[in-house]
């Protein structure tokens, strides 16, 4: 918690955006000067990018991040599809899925978009998930943080000091306690800012709904989701986290419903991938594997409907958790006979083989999928993982390094460190481990690993120079204040 409080102090305005019910934070002693237009000159896009990536490192150090390559791949495709139809120009996004069953999503400067896995447990269609994501993309495209940051400079340091502890609690995961603490200590300040925050929420709704239409999705999904959240707030003792961080009022619901009526409604789409991801998430969050097996077995009857296929997928995932590999494999093979073009069933078969320790078979399946879908992220991650288990380190490294050219993913750095370490290259292993730890918000440990890499690479001039330059950059980023 000490590390989080220190991080909150340096990135306070950004945390306020992530919480979204609270507006504004005051400039720290290191704040950038206001040179004129508050929406364009307080923070440049490059500074927003660095700020957002710093916040993401802090989030990873405090929140459980879902490291499921299949879910990550699906979410990234959905987010980028929406971003390509939004007001974002040349979107450079960092997309994170938090392993939390609560309903929530967030956006921070620099194109960091996040959502909780629980969103899939509670949404009833892909368009509803897309509505939440489009709303968050709108916060980024409209630069709401910079606008709120400019407005918040009027707040004084005494107000900010009283809010720090509550913000730390909220961002660490107990949003309700954090909100209560803020409301108690800073009621007057919050009240003066709420209209500003609500204006941004309405604007994000409006812009997000247009993004849905542009992407060929249903704008009515947004009021539908809001209405369900409002009902859950009525009957639940503890409101969903989404309601705490995105206040859902009757006025807002009515406004979004009226706006949707004036927008074009596309034909109904069939999205089996959403149902499969939802079933995969459900299987992971049902605490008792046997209970999960009973749940999905009662819904799967070997049929071809989307609902039955999703139930079958959930049954296979639950069978793997229960180590009933024969059941998982037979279910997946039956589903593949009905839907031979659904490559996720092949990936799940590879998962079964991997869990059984049959890495040769898993590698064979994954290579076949990559031949059909070159560069697919989920397949590539799973293949690299099995190659390392099979001690085929050179191929695993080459595959992982190609992926790192496109994305700075902590999971990839972790696998690369594993491969280099097992090959005996201590310098490279320390370097990759340092990148992983730094990206996960463990900055001091990451810097320590980079110093080990620097020491281990003294006889390798090119690598030594590269590590030294990267170490200096990481030290600058770790000490940067906004």
CORRA-V344211 format. One record per helix or strand. SS is the DSSP state (a for helix, b for strand). FROM is the first residue (numbers start at 0). TO is the last residue. Records with the same first field share a line. If there is no record, write none. Layout:
SS: FROM-TO + FROM-TO
//
This chain:
a: 1-9 + 11-18 + 44-61 + 68-82 + 117-121 + 125-140 + 143-151 + 156-171 + 174-184 + 186-213 + 219-234 + 240-244 + 249-260 + 271-284 + 288-296 + 305-320 + 324-337 + 342-354 + 358-371 + 376-388 + 392-403 + 409-422 + 425-438 + 442-455 + 460-478
b: 64-64 + 93-97 + 104-107 + 111-115
//
